[in-house]
């Protein structure tokens, strides 16, 4: 088996996916880039700067997809914008709703590639699992996504578009009466229920309100984890640019403390992640010995456990207040012994890491080479780590009935025709 590496069939970074109609999709573009495009389209520098600021606000802060809804832009200017630009969303192929409230969307890029995102509601938060690539190149043996081939990196627009789409579905844009939801019917099985009052505790904005004062309090979608399909640090530039839009105070305005990036251990990019993005770090550790981690997380053959943990110790911003999360999938008779738990504690203490360990019961899938550890074994493992003074909660599997749990994301759209998906949607609505 080849050692996984940075394989990107689209070697030239692109911030815009070309459209057949020639219009430019502004989704995923920064304020500066929008200004450049407006200037290239014929506006003078002063007008381009003003219109870029307005468009950016409506695009990321209000969530509109129609230039006609941008009420502080002159009516004569709106058709000019519509002729040249578009505000897109990933196409929703299928939406599934788990019995536990988890939601999964199968999405499609403009050039016909499928990927998935997942929303997990909890009592005190709502977390969106965002994909960074179509497929994955890492081949982690316990992960269903790892059995897919890597097709290509997602663009900034396709990454941030997932957050926009989730906000659409949850009805979480301010001043919704002036801001039509995008994304069509989102292929929902009937109206998607809202578990709490949308935007409770926040205020609608009038055109003259100061966007800098707006906060995300009261939203259902409170957290983002780059834990969907793909390895985010193998698509670093696009992930960085997308997350900067998500964190922009004049846009989606989500705090970096509510964003977590998960890596399997791309050591050379970890420092840049801390410096240029500054979000929380999660590391897919899953084993404490070279032989076992080489088997289940093959990137370990490139960047070994000690090299990885040193990079974690050096991660900018890591502290007791901002602990690094170590993900650890529990595999029966593979990595779940008392000796493994003690070695995990030894390693974390050796590198003086401000750490939390998430223990993940393995989510089986057809043909998987492993079984999940027993509840008793998981509990014993957790207790040993806790007794050493390191938090080691057991993650409750979510969305298993719709294959949305950790490690289960793998699109099966190629097995379903558009007609079949339409029939299923119609059946759900009946």
C-alpha positions as CSV (number, residue, x, y, z in Angstrom):
1,X,0.0,0.0,0.0
2,X,1.5,3.4,-0.9
3,X,2.1,5.8,1.9
4,X,-0.7,8.5,1.7
5,X,0.4,11.9,0.6
6,X,-0.8,15.2,-0.8
7,X,-2.5,14.1,-4.0
8,X,-4.6,16.7,-5.7
9,X,-5.8,16.2,-9.3
10,X,-6.5,20.0,-9.4
11,X,-3.0,21.3,-9.0
12,X,-3.8,24.9,-9.6
13,X,-5.7,26.4,-6.7
14,X,-9.0,28.0,-7.9
15,X,-11.4,30.2,-6.0
16,X,-14.1,30.1,-8.6
17,X,-15.8,27.1,-10.2
18,X,-16.5,28.1,-13.9
19,X,-20.1,28.2,-14.9
20,X,-21.7,27.3,-18.2
21,X,-23.6,30.6,-18.3
22,X,-20.4,32.7,-17.9
23,X,-21.5,34.3,-14.7
24,X,-19.2,34.3,-11.7
25,X,-20.2,32.7,-8.5
26,X,-19.4,34.9,-5.5
27,X,-19.8,32.3,-2.9
28,X,-16.6,31.7,-1.0
29,X,-14.9,34.9,-2.2
30,X,-13.4,37.5,0.2
31,X,-14.4,41.2,0.3
32,X,-11.2,42.1,-1.5
33,X,-11.8,39.5,-4.3
34,X,-15.4,40.6,-4.8
35,X,-14.1,44.2,-5.1
36,X,-11.5,43.1,-7.7
37,X,-14.2,41.3,-9.8
38,X,-16.5,44.3,-9.6
39,X,-13.7,46.6,-10.9
40,X,-12.9,44.1,-13.7
41,X,-16.6,44.2,-14.6
42,X,-16.5,48.0,-15.1
43,X,-17.0,49.8,-11.8
44,X,-14.6,52.5,-10.7
45,X,-12.5,51.9,-7.6
46,X,-14.7,53.8,-5.2
47,X,-17.9,52.2,-6.5
48,X,-16.3,48.7,-6.5
49,X,-15.2,49.1,-2.8
50,X,-18.6,50.3,-1.7
51,X,-20.5,47.6,-3.6
52,X,-18.2,44.9,-2.4
53,X,-18.8,45.8,1.2
54,X,-22.6,45.8,0.6
55,X,-22.6,42.5,-1.3
56,X,-20.3,40.8,1.3
57,X,-22.7,41.8,4.0
58,X,-25.8,40.5,2.2
59,X,-24.0,37.4,1.1
60,X,-22.5,36.1,4.4
61,X,-24.4,38.0,7.1
62,X,-27.9,37.9,5.7
63,X,-27.6,34.7,3.6
64,X,-29.4,36.1,0.5
65,X,-29.0,34.5,-2.9
66,X,-30.8,37.1,-5.0
67,X,-29.3,40.5,-5.7
68,X,-32.9,42.0,-5.8
69,X,-33.0,41.4,-2.0
70,X,-30.0,43.7,-1.4
71,X,-32.2,46.7,-0.6
72,X,-29.4,49.2,0.1
73,X,-28.0,48.7,-3.4
74,X,-29.6,51.0,-6.1
75,X,-32.4,49.3,-8.0
76,X,-30.6,50.1,-11.3
77,X,-27.5,48.3,-10.1
78,X,-29.2,45.0,-9.1
79,X,-29.9,43.8,-12.7
80,X,-26.3,44.7,-13.6
81,X,-25.0,42.4,-10.8
82,X,-27.5,39.7,-11.8
83,X,-26.2,39.6,-15.4
84,X,-22.6,39.1,-14.3
85,X,-22.7,37.3,-11.0
86,X,-24.5,34.6,-9.1
87,X,-24.7,33.6,-5.4
88,X,-24.6,29.8,-5.3
89,X,-25.1,26.9,-3.0
90,X,-24.0,23.3,-3.4
91,X,-26.8,21.3,-5.0
92,X,-28.7,19.2,-2.5
93,X,-29.2,15.7,-3.9
94,X,-30.6,14.1,-0.8
95,X,-31.4,15.0,2.8
96,X,-31.8,12.5,5.6
97,X,-33.1,13.0,9.1
98,X,-32.1,10.6,11.8
99,X,-34.3,9.5,14.6
100,X,-31.9,11.2,17.0
101,X,-32.2,14.5,15.2
102,X,-28.9,14.2,13.2
103,X,-29.2,15.4,9.6
104,X,-27.1,14.4,6.7
105,X,-27.1,16.1,3.3
106,X,-25.7,14.6,0.1
107,X,-24.4,17.5,-1.9
108,X,-23.2,17.9,-5.5
109,X,-20.6,20.3,-6.9
110,X,-21.2,22.2,-10.1
111,X,-19.0,19.8,-12.0
112,X,-20.9,16.8,-10.8
113,X,-19.0,15.4,-7.8
114,X,-20.8,14.3,-4.6
115,X,-19.9,14.9,-1.0
116,X,-21.6,15.0,2.4
117,X,-22.2,17.2,5.4
118,X,-23.8,16.4,8.8
119,X,-25.6,18.5,11.4
120,X,-25.7,17.1,15.0
121,X,-28.0,18.9,17.4
122,X,-27.4,18.7,21.2
123,X,-29.1,20.3,24.2
124,X,-26.5,23.1,24.4
125,X,-25.0,23.3,20.9
126,X,-25.5,22.3,17.3
127,X,-22.4,21.1,15.4
128,X,-21.9,21.0,11.6
129,X,-19.4,18.5,10.2
130,X,-18.0,20.1,7.1
131,X,-16.2,18.3,4.3
132,X,-13.0,19.6,2.7
133,X,-12.5,17.1,-0.1
134,X,-14.5,14.9,-2.4
135,X,-13.3,11.6,-1.1
136,X,-10.1,11.1,0.9
137,X,-6.5,10.0,0.2
138,X,-5.6,8.7,3.7
139,X,-7.1,5.2,3.6
140,X,-7.6,4.9,7.4
141,X,-8.8,1.3,7.7
142,X,-11.6,1.9,10.2
143,X,-13.1,4.8,8.2
144,X,-15.6,4.2,5.5
145,X,-14.7,7.5,3.8
146,X,-11.2,6.2,3.5
147,X,-12.4,3.5,1.1
148,X,-13.3,6.3,-1.5
149,X,-10.7,7.6,-3.9
150,X,-9.9,11.2,-3.7
151,X,-11.5,13.1,-6.6
152,X,-10.5,16.7,-5.8
153,X,-10.2,19.4,-3.2
154,X,-13.3,21.5,-2.5
155,X,-13.1,25.2,-3.3
156,X,-13.6,27.8,-0.6
157,X,-17.1,28.4,-2.0
158,X,-18.0,24.7,-1.7
159,X,-16.7,24.6,1.9
160,X,-18.3,27.8,3.2
161,X,-21.4,26.9,1.1
162,X,-22.0,24.0,3.4
163,X,-22.3,26.4,6.3
164,X,-24.6,28.6,4.3
165,X,-26.8,25.7,3.3
166,X,-27.2,24.5,6.9
167,X,-28.2,28.0,8.0
168,X,-30.7,28.0,5.2
169,X,-32.2,24.7,6.3
170,X,-32.3,25.8,10.0
171,X,-33.9,29.2,9.2
172,X,-31.1,31.0,10.9
173,X,-30.5,34.2,9.0
174,X,-31.5,37.6,10.5
175,X,-34.4,39.5,9.0
176,X,-35.7,36.4,7.2
177,X,-38.7,38.3,5.7
178,X,-36.3,40.3,3.6
179,X,-33.9,37.5,3.1
180,X,-35.4,34.6,1.1
181,X,-34.0,31.1,1.9
182,X,-31.8,29.6,-0.7
183,X,-31.3,26.1,-1.9
184,X,-34.7,25.4,-3.2
185,X,-36.7,22.8,-1.3
186,X,-33.4,21.3,0.1
187,X,-35.0,18.0,-0.7
188,X,-36.3,17.8,2.8
189,X,-38.8,15.1,3.8
190,X,-41.5,17.6,4.6
191,X,-40.7,20.7,6.6
192,X,-37.6,20.3,8.7
193,X,-38.6,20.8,12.3
194,X,-36.8,23.4,14.4
195,X,-36.1,22.0,17.9
196,X,-35.9,25.5,19.4
197,X,-37.0,29.0,18.4
198,X,-34.8,30.0,15.5
199,X,-32.6,32.9,16.4
200,X,-33.9,33.1,20.0
201,X,-32.2,35.8,21.9
202,X,-30.8,37.6,18.8
203,X,-32.3,40.6,17.0
204,X,-33.2,41.2,13.4
205,X,-31.2,43.8,11.7
206,X,-32.4,46.8,9.9
207,X,-30.4,48.2,7.0
208,X,-28.7,50.8,9.2
209,X,-27.7,48.5,12.0
210,X,-24.0,48.1,12.8
211,X,-23.1,44.6,11.6
212,X,-20.1,44.5,13.9
213,X,-22.5,44.3,16.9
214,X,-24.3,41.2,15.6
215,X,-23.6,38.0,17.5
216,X,-24.3,34.3,16.9
217,X,-26.1,33.8,20.3
218,X,-29.3,31.8,20.2
219,X,-28.6,29.9,16.9
220,X,-29.0,26.2,16.6
221,X,-25.8,26.0,14.5
222,X,-23.2,27.0,17.1
223,X,-20.1,24.9,16.2
224,X,-18.2,23.8,13.1
225,X,-15.9,20.8,12.9
226,X,-13.8,20.1,9.8
227,X,-14.4,16.4,10.3
228,X,-16.4,15.6,7.2
229,X,-15.0,14.0,4.1
230,X,-11.3,14.6,3.5
231,X,-8.1,15.7,5.3
232,X,-8.4,19.5,5.8
233,X,-4.6,20.0,6.0
234,X,-4.2,18.5,2.5
235,X,-6.5,21.4,1.2
236,X,-5.0,24.0,3.5
237,X,-5.4,27.2,1.5
238,X,-9.0,26.6,0.6
239,X,-9.9,25.5,4.1
240,X,-8.2,28.6,5.6
241,X,-9.9,31.0,3.2
242,X,-13.3,29.4,3.9
243,X,-12.9,29.5,7.6
244,X,-11.8,33.1,7.5
245,X,-15.1,34.0,5.9
246,X,-16.9,32.0,8.6
247,X,-15.0,33.9,11.3
248,X,-15.3,37.3,9.7
249,X,-17.1,39.7,12.1
250,X,-19.0,41.3,9.2
251,X,-20.0,37.9,7.8
252,X,-20.9,34.7,9.5
253,X,-19.2,35.9,12.7
254,X,-18.5,32.5,14.3
255,X,-15.8,32.6,17.0
256,X,-12.6,30.6,16.2
257,X,-13.2,29.0,19.7
258,X,-16.3,27.3,18.2
259,X,-14.4,25.9,15.2
260,X,-12.3,22.7,15.3
261,X,-10.1,21.4,12.6
262,X,-9.4,17.6,12.7
263,X,-6.3,16.2,11.1
264,X,-4.9,12.7,10.9
265,X,-1.5,14.1,11.5
266,X,-0.2,16.2,8.6
267,X,2.7,17.4,10.7
268,X,4.2,20.0,8.3
269,X,0.9,21.9,8.1
270,X,-0.1,22.0,11.8
271,X,1.9,25.0,12.8
272,X,0.6,27.0,9.8
273,X,-2.9,25.9,10.9
274,X,-2.4,27.5,14.3
275,X,-0.8,30.6,13.0
276,X,-3.0,31.3,9.9
277,X,-6.4,30.0,11.1
278,X,-6.1,29.8,14.9
279,X,-9.0,27.4,15.4
280,X,-9.1,24.5,17.9
281,X,-7.2,21.4,16.9
282,X,-8.4,17.7,17.0
283,X,-6.0,14.9,16.1
284,X,-7.1,11.5,14.9
285,X,-4.7,9.4,17.1
286,X,-6.5,6.1,17.4
287,X,-3.4,4.1,18.6
288,X,-0.4,4.4,20.8
289,X,2.1,2.0,19.2
290,X,3.8,2.3,15.8
291,X,2.6,-1.1,14.5
292,X,-1.1,-0.5,15.3
293,X,-1.2,3.1,14.1
294,X,0.7,2.2,10.9
295,X,-2.1,-0.3,10.2
296,X,-5.1,1.8,11.0
297,X,-3.9,5.3,10.2
298,X,-1.3,4.8,7.4
299,X,-0.1,8.4,7.4
300,X,1.8,7.3,10.6
301,X,4.4,5.8,8.3
302,X,5.2,9.3,7.2
303,X,4.8,11.2,10.4
304,X,5.2,9.0,13.5
305,X,3.4,9.3,16.8
306,X,6.2,11.1,18.6
307,X,6.7,13.6,15.8
308,X,2.9,14.2,15.7
309,X,2.7,14.7,19.5
310,X,5.6,17.2,19.4
311,X,3.7,19.1,16.7
312,X,0.7,19.1,19.0
313,X,2.9,20.4,21.9
314,X,4.1,23.2,19.6
315,X,0.6,24.1,18.3
316,X,0.1,27.9,18.6
317,X,-2.5,28.8,21.1
318,X,-2.7,25.4,22.8
319,X,-3.3,25.8,26.6
320,X,-5.3,24.3,29.4
321,X,-8.1,26.7,28.3
322,X,-7.8,25.5,24.7
323,X,-7.0,21.8,25.0
324,X,-6.1,19.7,22.0
325,X,-8.6,16.9,21.4
326,X,-7.4,13.5,20.6
327,X,-9.8,11.3,18.8
328,X,-9.5,7.6,19.6
329,X,-11.8,5.0,17.9
330,X,-12.3,1.9,20.1
331,X,-11.5,-1.3,18.2
332,X,-12.0,-4.6,19.8
333,X,-8.7,-6.4,20.7
334,X,-6.7,-3.9,18.6
335,X,-6.2,-0.7,20.6
336,X,-8.4,-1.0,23.6
337,X,-6.4,-2.8,26.3
338,X,-5.4,-1.4,29.7
339,X,-1.9,-1.3,28.5
340,X,-3.0,0.9,25.6
341,X,-4.7,3.3,28.0
342,X,-1.7,3.5,30.2
343,X,0.6,4.2,27.2
344,X,-1.8,6.9,26.0
345,X,-1.5,8.6,29.4
346,X,2.3,8.2,29.4
347,X,2.6,9.8,26.0
348,X,0.3,12.8,26.7
349,X,2.2,13.5,29.9
350,X,5.6,13.0,28.3
351,X,4.8,15.8,25.9
352,X,3.0,17.9,28.6
353,X,0.0,18.2,26.4
354,X,-3.1,20.1,27.4
355,X,-5.3,17.3,26.2
356,X,-8.8,15.8,26.1
357,X,-9.4,12.3,24.7
358,X,-12.6,11.6,22.8
359,X,-13.3,7.8,22.9
360,X,-15.3,6.9,19.9
361,X,-17.2,3.5,19.7
362,X,-16.4,2.1,16.3
363,X,-19.2,2.5,13.8
364,X,-19.3,-0.6,11.7
365,X,-20.0,-0.6,8.0
366,X,-20.3,-3.5,5.5
367,X,-16.9,-5.1,5.0
368,X,-15.2,-3.3,7.9
369,X,-12.2,-5.2,9.1
370,X,-12.8,-4.4,12.8
371,X,-15.4,-4.8,15.6
372,X,-16.4,-2.3,18.2
373,X,-14.9,-2.7,21.7
374,X,-17.5,-3.9,24.3
375,X,-19.1,-1.2,26.5
376,X,-17.3,-2.7,29.5
377,X,-13.9,-2.4,27.8
378,X,-14.6,1.2,26.7
379,X,-15.6,2.1,30.2
380,X,-12.5,0.5,31.7
381,X,-10.3,2.3,29.2
382,X,-12.0,5.6,30.0
383,X,-11.7,5.2,33.7
384,X,-7.9,4.6,33.5
385,X,-7.4,7.8,31.5
386,X,-9.7,9.8,33.8
387,X,-7.8,8.5,36.9
388,X,-4.6,9.9,35.4
389,X,-6.2,13.4,35.4
390,X,-7.0,13.5,31.6
391,X,-10.6,13.9,30.5
392,X,-11.7,10.9,28.4
393,X,-15.5,11.0,27.7
394,X,-17.1,8.4,25.5
395,X,-18.7,9.9,22.5
396,X,-22.3,8.9,22.0
397,X,-22.7,7.6,18.4
398,X,-25.1,9.8,16.5
399,X,-26.9,9.3,13.1
400,X,-26.0,5.7,12.8
401,X,-29.4,4.9,11.1
402,X,-28.5,7.3,8.2
403,X,-24.8,6.4,8.0
404,X,-23.9,9.8,9.5
405,X,-21.8,8.7,12.4
406,X,-18.1,9.2,12.8
407,X,-16.2,7.4,10.0
408,X,-19.3,6.4,8.1
409,X,-19.5,9.2,5.5
410,X,-19.4,7.7,2.0
411,X,-21.6,8.9,-0.8
412,X,-23.6,6.2,-2.5
413,X,-25.2,8.6,-5.0
414,X,-23.8,6.7,-8.0
415,X,-26.1,3.8,-7.1
416,X,-29.2,6.0,-7.3
417,X,-30.5,7.7,-10.4
418,X,-32.0,11.2,-10.2
419,X,-35.4,9.7,-11.0
420,X,-35.1,7.3,-8.0
421,X,-34.1,10.2,-5.7
422,X,-37.1,12.2,-6.9
423,X,-39.4,9.2,-6.2
424,X,-38.0,8.9,-2.7
425,X,-38.5,12.6,-2.0
426,X,-42.1,12.4,-3.3
427,X,-42.7,9.3,-1.2
428,X,-41.4,11.1,1.9
429,X,-43.6,14.1,1.3
430,X,-46.7,11.9,0.9
